[in-house]
Amino acid sequence: MQRLTTAEARKKDAREKIELGGLIVKAGLRYEKRALLLGLLIEAKTRIKGDEAERSRLIAVGAEAFGNDSE
């Protein structure tokens, strides 16, 4: 039973990583260096910490991008 649980957890983890990679592609950053991508994410984390207005603004930008899936 533990083996099944471990396999399911690994499958879930792999799927989540694939989805996160898809976000990088959707943002048009597929060919950027990994260090740049990580830097962008760390900077964004810092910017949204304690800044609800910036967090809301970025959520709106992302929601709009998801709404434009036909492009």
C-alpha angles and dihedrals in degrees: 000000000000089000092057091049091051092048091049091049091050091048091050091048092050092049091050091051091050090051092049090051088052089058090057090052093046090052089056094246099116095120099041121111116268091236090058092049092050091047091052092051094047091048091049091050089053093046096051096044104109093351107104093173092057091045091052091047092053092046088055091050091051094045090052091051091052089050090056095060091132092069 
